[in-house]
Amino acid sequence: MERPLIVAAAAAAALCAARPARGQPYRDNLLLPAAQLYQRMLTYAGDKDYEKVSRSLQVARPVVEALKVKFGGDPEGEIREGLERKDLERVRRGLQRLVVLDMRDLMGLALTADTAEKASTKFRNAYQDYVLLTVSVQERDFTADQKIKNAFRRAVLNSTHDQMQQARDEIEREVTRAFADQGPRR
């Protein structure tokens, strides 16, 4: 009787070990965290150093491609077109779209995380992306910026799945609303 239990336990352990990891290889192999790459690209764009933006975009390519597959759209194309035309606003818009997609991806990964700690970490990483957008959101809608920051706080502090999902939905709704038009809204 003991032998079948050992065999069953060994089989279960083998199945768990054979399961693919829930890691994100498109993130794991970057030289820098994605938020740092985006921050550098935004800084380079502000300095009109389009060559450095282009090189940084190449470094971020694994994440950019994964986001394109997951969410559709082509923020890289918009960025590249802006770079070719030396159009600072187009480059910034493309970078902002890329950051928003990355933020959405991280929040989605948080909702599928194995533990509350991992989920909270993913939300913190998503917040690092949002920090890059906060000034633009504030210019358009200060109240939306405050709602987004509060939703991130709730998600990190109250790490139940339902609370995180509600926070994610509110963040996505407010970010979408804030970027719906390109002019300032107050």
N, C-alpha and C positions, 0 to 999 in steps of 0.2 A: 504494500500500500504506500509506503514511503517513497519508493522508486518513481511511481508516476507523478507524484507531487514535485520531486526534484526535476524530472524531465520537463514538466509543465512550466516550472519556474525558470528553467534554463531557456526554454523556448520563448517565454515572455520577455526575458532579458535580451535575447538575441533580436527579437522583433523591435524592441525599443531602441536598441543600439543601431539597427539597420535603418531606422526611420531617418529621413533627411533632416538635418538641423534646420531650425527656424531662423538661422542667421540670415543676414542680408549680404551676400558676397559682393554685391555692387557697392556696398558701403565699407565693408571690412578691409578692402584693399586700397582705399584712398590714402594719399600721403598725409592729408589733413582731414579733420572732420568737415563734412559738407558745409555747415554753417560758416566755418572759417574761410572756406573757398569762396562762398557767396559774398561774404563781407569784403574780401580782397577784391573780387570782381567789381563790386559796387564802388569801392574806393578807387580802383583803377579807372573805371568809367568816369567817375567824377573828375579825375585828373586828366581825362581824355587820353589815357594811355591804352589805346585800343589793342595794341599788340599784346600787352600783358593780360587784358581781358580774354583775348583769344587763346593764349597759352593756358590760362587758368581754366577756361571752359574745356579745353582738351583734357586737363587733369581730372575734371569732374565728369568726364564723358560716361563712365559706367553708371553713375547715378542718373545723369540726364537721360540716357537710353532707357534705363529701367522705369523712370517716371513717365517717359513717353509711351512705353508699352502699357503701363498700368492705367494711365489717365487720358491718353490720347493728346492731341495738340502737338505743337512743335515750338516750345519756347526757344529752343536752340536756334531754329531757323530765324525767328524774329531777332534774336541777339546777333546772329551772323549778318543778317541783312542790315541791321543798325550799324554794325562794325564796318561793313563795306561802304555804307553811305556816310559814315562818321556822324551818325544821328544819335546824339546822346540820349534823347528822350526815348527813342525806340529801344536802345540798348537797356536802359533802366527798366522800361516796361517789361521787356523780355526777362530780365533778371528777377524782377518782382514776381512774375508769373512762375518762374522756376522755383523761387523760394516758397511760394504758396503751395505748389505741387509737392515739394519736399516736406513741408509742414503737414499737409494732408496725409502723405505716406507715413510719416512717423506716428501720427495720431492713429491711423489705421493699424499700424504694427502694435501700438500700445494696446489696442482693444483685443488683439489676438495673442498677447504675451502670456507666457506660462505662469508668471507670478505677478503679484501686485507691485513688487519692487521693480521688476523689469518694465512693467507698464508705466509706472511713475517716471522711470528714467527716460523712456521714449517720449513722454509728454514734456519732460524737461528739455530734451533735445529739440522738440518741435517749438518750444518757447524760444530757444536760442535762434531759430529761424525767424520767429515773429519779431524779435528784437530788431532785426534788420528792416522790418516793415513799419514799425510803430510810428516813426515820424511821418511817413506818407499817410498812414491811416489817420493819425491825429489831425493832419492838415485837411483831410476830407471830412472826418467825423470823429470829434473828440470823444463823444459818448460811446461810439462803437469801440474805440481803442480801450476805454475803461472796461467795457463789457468783456472784451476779449481777454484782457489781463486777468480779470476776476475769474473768468471761466478756466483759464490755465491754472490759477491758484487752487480752485476747487478740484480740478482734475488731479493735481499733484497731491493735495492734502487729503482728499477723500477718494481713495483709490478703488472704490467699488466699480465694477464694470458698468453698471447703469449710470452712475454719476459721471464716469469718464465719457460714456457715449453721449450723454446730454451736453457735457462741456464741449466735446468735439462738434456736435451739431450746431451749438451756439457760435462757436469760433468760426466755423465754415460759413454760417449764415452772415455773420457780421463782417467777415473779411470780404465775402462776395459783394455785400451791399456797399462797403466802403470803396471797393474798386470798380463798382458798376459803371461809374462815369469817370472821366479823367480830370474833371474840374474839382476845385475845393468845395466841400459841403460843410456848412456849419449851422 
